[in-house]
Amino acid sequence: MSTLSRCAALLLMSSAFLSRPLPAQETLLELSTFPKGEVVVESAAGPKHAFKVWIADTEPRQRQGLMFVRDLPADQGMLFVNQPPRPASFWMKNTYIPLDMLFVDANGKVLHIFERTTPLSLEPLGIDAPVRAVFEIKGGESARRGIRVGDRLRHPALRAR
């Protein structure tokens, strides 16, 4: 890909956050450079569910999210951490796999789940309530594991008060 084509492609990329496009001077980050951690979902429907996660805790990481990822194992995901909590909206542009998006308050309570989002869609998905985090996992995993609104996520960024 020529330098001109690469610059044009970067200009066209947009973010997971509709209001924050990926600036042309930024390049895609390697997921291996994202901080890693574990999220445990405590579900009223049954056992705890552990996920290995990448942490999107900076604007560049949040803008990129899981764009261009071609496969996501069932036990992995990405945790977008908002400081301070705020309403959040995502879209699926440049995201090739369906995802479940769990919108979570400051205490780790799941407020809303968008299940099996449509890859490459420009439709905004979000809620008006302030969220401390958005947790993305492989599409269909919420239903398969019995994860529901009201369940709790455990991660150091989500401290129960």
N, C-alpha and C positions, 0 to 999 in steps of 0.2 A: 504494500500500500504506500503510495507516495506521501510525502510530507503534507502536501496540499490536501489530499484526500483524507488523511488522518486528522488534520486540523478541522476540516469540514465536518467529519464524523463527530469529533468532540463537541463542536458547536451545536450539533443537533441533539446530543444526549441531554436528557433532563433528569431530574432527581426523583427520588422516592417521595420527596416533599414537593408538592406542586408549586409552591411559592419559591423554591430555591433551586434554580437550574444549575447544572454542573458547569462551572466557569471553563472557558476554552483553555486556560493555562493549566488546568488540572488534568492529570492522566488517570486512568483506571488504577485503583489500588489492588494489590494482590490480597486475596482473602487471608493468606498466611500471615500478613502483617497486622490484621485486626487482633485486638485482645481476645482471649478465649476464656470461657467459663462454663458453668453448668447451671441450668435452670431446672428446678423440680416443680412439677405441677401436682398439687394435691387436689385430687378430684373426689367429690362426694360419691361418684359412681363406682369407685373402686380403688385400686392401688395407686401409689405415687408413680409419676412418669418422669424419668430423668432424660434430659437432652444436653448434648454438647453444643455450645453456642459460640458464635462470633459476636462480639459486642460492637455495636455501632454507636459510639459515644462522642463522636466529633461530627461537625458538619460535613466534612468530605466523606466520612464513612457512611453517614446517614443518607447523603445524596446518592451514593452508589448502591448501598444495600446489596441485594442479591441479583442485581442486573447482570445479565450475560451468563449466569450460572445455568448449566444444562441438566444437572441432577442434584438432588438433595436427599441424602439418606434419611430414613424415617426417624432416626434418633438425633438428628442435628437440626439447627435452626439459627436464627439471628435475632438478637435482642437489641432494639433501638431504645436508648435511654434518653429521656428528656429531662433537662434540668433548667428551669423548674418545670413541673407538669404543665401541659398545654394541650389544647385541641390538636389533633393530628389528622392528616389526610395523606393517603398514599395512592399511587397508581401503579400499573404493571408494565409501563413502557420499558422495553428492553429486558423484560423479565420473561424467560422462556418456559418456566414451569409453573403449574398452579400452586398456590400457597394458601394456607390458612393463616389469617392475621388476627391475633388476639390483642385487643386493646385493654390495657391494664392500668389501674389506679396506683397511687403512691403506696398503698398497703399490699399490693400484689393481687388484688381482686380483679378477676376478668369481668370487664364491663360489657364487651361486645365481641363477637367472633364473625368475621367474614370468612366463609368456608369456600374452598376450591375456587379461588379467584381466577379470572380469565387471563391467561398469558397475553402479553403485548397490548392489553386494553388501556385506553386513556381515561376510562371512567374513574373519577375520584372515589375512594373508599375511605371513610373516616367517621368520626363521631364528634359532636360539639362539646362533650365533657372533657375537662382536662385529663390527660393521661400521662403517667410517669414513664410508661414503656409501651412499645408495640412488639409483640413476639411473633415472628414468622416461622412457620414450620411447613413441612411438605403438605400439599393439598390433600385433604381427606383424613389426616392424622387425628384431628380433633374428634371427629365422629368415630373413627376406629377405636380410639382410646377412651371414649366417653367423657371427653373434656367439654365442660359447659360453662356458660355465663354463671358467675358466682364462685367458681373454683379459684384457687389461690396459686400464684407463682411464688416460688422462693428463689431469691437471688440477692446478693448483698446490696444491689441498687434499689431493691424493693423491701424496705424495712417496715414490718408491721408496727403500728403505733398504738 
